[in-house]
Amino acid sequence: MTQTQPLTDSLPILTSSENLPSTISNTNPPKINVADKSNDPLARISMSTSQRIALATASGAFWGFIFGGYEGSKRSGLQYRAENAHKLPTTKGGWYFYHKRKNYKMLLGGFKRGVRYAFFTGSLCFSFVGLEAVLDRLSGETNVLNTVAAGVGTALWFSTLCKLF
């Protein structure tokens, strides 16, 4: 009968970093700091200026699309109901096609208004965070006054735009 050696006896013992294979590194990987104050002293909420602008614009556009889509589909459904109140279907198949067409109208109306709201809220968020970043660069520091001024400036600009359209 042959006796087998344990698996641990056949493994080489590594005692120093010279014996490590070239694919294994004995140094720690560099830590990634999203807001490295040495690179961007005007970073806010642990994000650089460009990351903050992109995130604010994308999240504003996303939520604008969600809320605009909801409002647009609701309005389109009510409009379809009002436009067809004088000729309601009388058969089971007629009601099927009535609701089917109404659902398509609601989907299209929701998409249209969602895109419109996404553009509006995305540009609103972009202008606020962009103006805040410009004011931070001009003053050389991040403080609450720049945020307040950016909010007031953006509100004034958009209120004049909304009165024009």
N, C-alpha and C positions, 0 to 999 in steps of 0.2 A: 504494500500500500504506500502510495506517495503522499507526502505531506506538503500542503500548499503553504506558501509564505503569506503572511498578512499583506494587504495592499499598502499599508503605510511604510513597510520596509523597502518597497521598491521605488518610493518617491524620493527625489533628491532634496536635501536640506539646504535652504538658501540662508546664508548668514549675513550677506552684505548686499548693498544695492548694485554692486558690480555683477553679481550673478543673475540679476533680473533680466528677463528677456526685453528686447527693445520695444515691444508693444506696451509694456506696463510702465507707467510713469510713477515715480515715487514722490512727485510734487502734487500739491493740492491744486485743483483747477481754480482759475480766478473767479471770484465772486462777481456776479453781474449786479451792479447797482443801477436801477432804472434812473434814479435822479442823483447823479454824481454831482455834488455841489461844486467840485473843482472844475468840471467841464461846463456846467450851466448853473451859475450862481442864482439865476432867476427862476429855478424850478419850483413848482408848486405841487402840492398833493403827491409828492414823490414821483413826479413825471416831468420830463423835459417839455419845453414850450411846444415843439412840433407834435409830440405825442398827445399833449393835452388838447391842442386844437383839433387834431384828427379824431380823438375819442369824443370830444364834446360835439363836434359836427355830426359824427356818425350816430351817436346815441340820440341827439336831437332829431335827426332825420328819421331814425327808426321809430321813435315814439310818435313823431308827427304823422308818419304813415299809418301807424296803428290807430291813433285817435281819429285821423282824417278818414280812414277807411270805415271805421265804425259809424261816424257821423254821415258820411256819404252814402253808405248802404241804407241807413235808416231813412234818410231823406229821399233817396231814389225809390224805396219801397212805398213811402207815403205818396210820392208823386205819381207812381204807377197806379196806386189804388184810386187816387183822385181823378186821374185821366180816364180810367176805365170804369168809374162808378155808374155810368149811364148804360153800360152794356155788359153786365155781369153774366157769366156763363150759366147755363141751365142744366147741363148734363155732367155726368161724372168725368168724362173725358175732357169736356170743356174746362172744368175746374183744374184738372191736371195740367193742361197747357197754360192756363191762366197763371198758376203758381210757378210753373217752370219758366215762363217768360219773365215773370216778376223776379224770380231768383237771378236770372241772367242780368236783368236791368240793375238789380241791387249790387251784383258783383262788379259790373262795369262802373256804376256810379261810385261805389266804394273805392275802386282802384283809382279812378280819376281824382277824386277828392283827396285820397291818401297821398298820391304823388304831389299834389298841390301843397298839402300841409307839410309833407316831408321836406319839400324845397323851402318853404317858409320857415319852419322851425330849425332846419339845418343851417340856413343862412343866418337866422337870429343867433343861434349858439356860436356859429363861426365868428360873427361880428363881435359878440360880447367877449369871447376868449381872445380873439385877435386884438381887439382894442385894449384889453387888459394887459396882454403881452407887450404891446407897443408902449403903453404907459409905464410898465415895469422897466423896459429898456431905457426910456427917457429919464426916469427918476433914478435908475441904477439900483433899485432895491424892490423887494416885494412887500407891499403893505396893504392894509385894508382900504386905504383911500383910493388906490388905483382900481380896486375892485368896485368900489362904490361909484367912482367916476365912469368906469366902463359900463356899469349897469345903467346909470342915468343917461349917458351918451347914446347907448344902444336903444334905450326906451324912447328917447326923443327922436332919434333917426327913424325908427320903425313906426312911431305914431304919426310922423309927417308923411311917411310913405303910404300908410293905410288911409290917410285922409285924401291922398291924391288919387288912389285907385278906387 
